[in-house]
Amino acid sequence: MTRTTYRCQCGAFLEFKQDLEKEPGTTTRNWKCRDCGTPVPGITAEKISHQDPS
């Protein structure tokens, strides 16, 4: 299976769930870049959130 990756506007390379931060206090999953807090597109973030570096 191919890994999903995303390049944030701040230049961070998002590849694993550790690179994302879930927005607190929301009923739906809204993911942000851990480095800068920029929202990550939903489908891409969901795929990345299931990836582990192991």
MODELLER restraints for C-alpha pairs under 7 A, 6 or more apart:
rsr = mdl.restraints
at = mdl.atoms
rsr.add(forms.Gaussian(group=physical.xy_distance, feature=features.Distance(at['CA:4:A'], at['CA:15:A']), mean=6.46, stdev=0.5))
rsr.add(forms.Gaussian(group=physical.xy_distance, feature=features.Distance(at['CA:4:A'], at['CA:47:A']), mean=6.47, stdev=0.5))
rsr.add(forms.Gaussian(group=physical.xy_distance, feature=features.Distance(at['CA:4:A'], at['CA:48:A']), mean=5.97, stdev=0.5))
rsr.add(forms.Gaussian(group=physical.xy_distance, feature=features.Distance(at['CA:5:A'], at['CA:14:A']), mean=5.63, stdev=0.5))
rsr.add(forms.Gaussian(group=physical.xy_distance, feature=features.Distance(at['CA:5:A'], at['CA:15:A']), mean=4.67, stdev=0.5))
rsr.add(forms.Gaussian(group=physical.xy_distance, feature=features.Distance(at['CA:5:A'], at['CA:48:A']), mean=6.92, stdev=0.5))
rsr.add(forms.Gaussian(group=physical.xy_distance, feature=features.Distance(at['CA:6:A'], at['CA:13:A']), mean=6.01, stdev=0.5))
rsr.add(forms.Gaussian(group=physical.xy_distance, feature=features.Distance(at['CA:6:A'], at['CA:14:A']), mean=5.07, stdev=0.5))
rsr.add(forms.Gaussian(group=physical.xy_distance, feature=features.Distance(at['CA:6:A'], at['CA:15:A']), mean=6.63, stdev=0.5))
rsr.add(forms.Gaussian(group=physical.xy_distance, feature=features.Distance(at['CA:7:A'], at['CA:13:A']), mean=4.76, stdev=0.5))
rsr.add(forms.Gaussian(group=physical.xy_distance, feature=features.Distance(at['CA:7:A'], at['CA:14:A']), mean=6.12, stdev=0.5))
rsr.add(forms.Gaussian(group=physical.xy_distance, feature=features.Distance(at['CA:10:A'], at['CA:36:A']), mean=6.75, stdev=0.5))
rsr.add(forms.Gaussian(group=physical.xy_distance, feature=features.Distance(at['CA:15:A'], at['CA:48:A']), mean=5.93, stdev=0.5))
rsr.add(forms.Gaussian(group=physical.xy_distance, feature=features.Distance(at['CA:16:A'], at['CA:48:A']), mean=5.45, stdev=0.5))
rsr.add(forms.Gaussian(group=physical.xy_distance, feature=features.Distance(at['CA:16:A'], at['CA:49:A']), mean=6.38, stdev=0.5))
rsr.add(forms.Gaussian(group=physical.xy_distance, feature=features.Distance(at['CA:16:A'], at['CA:51:A']), mean=5.11, stdev=0.5))
rsr.add(forms.Gaussian(group=physical.xy_distance, feature=features.Distance(at['CA:16:A'], at['CA:52:A']), mean=5.55, stdev=0.5))
rsr.add(forms.Gaussian(group=physical.xy_distance, feature=features.Distance(at['CA:16:A'], at['CA:53:A']), mean=6.41, stdev=0.5))
rsr.add(forms.Gaussian(group=physical.xy_distance, feature=features.Distance(at['CA:17:A'], at['CA:48:A']), mean=5.72, stdev=0.5))
rsr.add(forms.Gaussian(group=physical.xy_distance, feature=features.Distance(at['CA:17:A'], at['CA:49:A']), mean=4.18, stdev=0.5))
rsr.add(forms.Gaussian(group=physical.xy_distance, feature=features.Distance(at['CA:17:A'], at['CA:50:A']), mean=6.42, stdev=0.5))
rsr.add(forms.Gaussian(group=physical.xy_distance, feature=features.Distance(at['CA:17:A'], at['CA:51:A']), mean=5.91, stdev=0.5))
rsr.add(forms.Gaussian(group=physical.xy_distance, feature=features.Distance(at['CA:17:A'], at['CA:52:A']), mean=6.44, stdev=0.5))
rsr.add(forms.Gaussian(group=physical.xy_distance, feature=features.Distance(at['CA:19:A'], at['CA:33:A']), mean=6.53, stdev=0.5))
rsr.add(forms.Gaussian(group=physical.xy_distance, feature=features.Distance(at['CA:19:A'], at['CA:34:A']), mean=5.58, stdev=0.5))
rsr.add(forms.Gaussian(group=physical.xy_distance, feature=features.Distance(at['CA:20:A'], at['CA:31:A']), mean=6.26, stdev=0.5))
rsr.add(forms.Gaussian(group=physical.xy_distance, feature=features.Distance(at['CA:20:A'], at['CA:32:A']), mean=5.68, stdev=0.5))
rsr.add(forms.Gaussian(group=physical.xy_distance, feature=features.Distance(at['CA:20:A'], at['CA:33:A']), mean=5.06, stdev=0.5))
rsr.add(forms.Gaussian(group=physical.xy_distance, feature=features.Distance(at['CA:20:A'], at['CA:34:A']), mean=5.01, stdev=0.5))
rsr.add(forms.Gaussian(group=physical.xy_distance, feature=features.Distance(at['CA:21:A'], at['CA:31:A']), mean=5.63, stdev=0.5))
rsr.add(forms.Gaussian(group=physical.xy_distance, feature=features.Distance(at['CA:21:A'], at['CA:32:A']), mean=5.14, stdev=0.5))
rsr.add(forms.Gaussian(group=physical.xy_distance, feature=features.Distance(at['CA:21:A'], at['CA:33:A']), mean=6.14, stdev=0.5))
rsr.add(forms.Gaussian(group=physical.xy_distance, feature=features.Distance(at['CA:21:A'], at['CA:34:A']), mean=5.20, stdev=0.5))
rsr.add(forms.Gaussian(group=physical.xy_distance, feature=features.Distance(at['CA:22:A'], at['CA:29:A']), mean=6.66, stdev=0.5))
rsr.add(forms.Gaussian(group=physical.xy_distance, feature=features.Distance(at['CA:22:A'], at['CA:30:A']), mean=5.88, stdev=0.5))
rsr.add(forms.Gaussian(group=physical.xy_distance, feature=features.Distance(at['CA:22:A'], at['CA:31:A']), mean=4.65, stdev=0.5))
rsr.add(forms.Gaussian(group=physical.xy_distance, feature=features.Distance(at['CA:22:A'], at['CA:32:A']), mean=6.28, stdev=0.5))
rsr.add(forms.Gaussian(group=physical.xy_distance, feature=features.Distance(at['CA:23:A'], at['CA:30:A']), mean=5.40, stdev=0.5))
rsr.add(forms.Gaussian(group=physical.xy_distance, feature=features.Distance(at['CA:23:A'], at['CA:31:A']), mean=5.84, stdev=0.5))
rsr.add(forms.Gaussian(group=physical.xy_distance, feature=features.Distance(at['CA:23:A'], at['CA:32:A']), mean=6.75, stdev=0.5))
rsr.add(forms.Gaussian(group=physical.xy_distance, feature=features.Distance(at['CA:30:A'], at['CA:42:A']), mean=6.99, stdev=0.5))
rsr.add(forms.Gaussian(group=physical.xy_distance, feature=features.Distance(at['CA:31:A'], at['CA:39:A']), mean=5.98, stdev=0.5))
rsr.add(forms.Gaussian(group=physical.xy_distance, feature=features.Distance(at['CA:31:A'], at['CA:40:A']), mean=5.75, stdev=0.5))
rsr.add(forms.Gaussian(group=physical.xy_distance, feature=features.Distance(at['CA:31:A'], at['CA:45:A']), mean=6.21, stdev=0.5))
rsr.add(forms.Gaussian(group=physical.xy_distance, feature=features.Distance(at['CA:32:A'], at['CA:38:A']), mean=5.29, stdev=0.5))
rsr.add(forms.Gaussian(group=physical.xy_distance, feature=features.Distance(at['CA:32:A'], at['CA:39:A']), mean=4.27, stdev=0.5))
rsr.add(forms.Gaussian(group=physical.xy_distance, feature=features.Distance(at['CA:32:A'], at['CA:40:A']), mean=5.29, stdev=0.5))
rsr.add(forms.Gaussian(group=physical.xy_distance, feature=features.Distance(at['CA:33:A'], at['CA:39:A']), mean=6.37, stdev=0.5))
rsr.add(forms.Gaussian(group=physical.xy_distance, feature=features.Distance(at['CA:33:A'], at['CA:40:A']), mean=6.49, stdev=0.5))
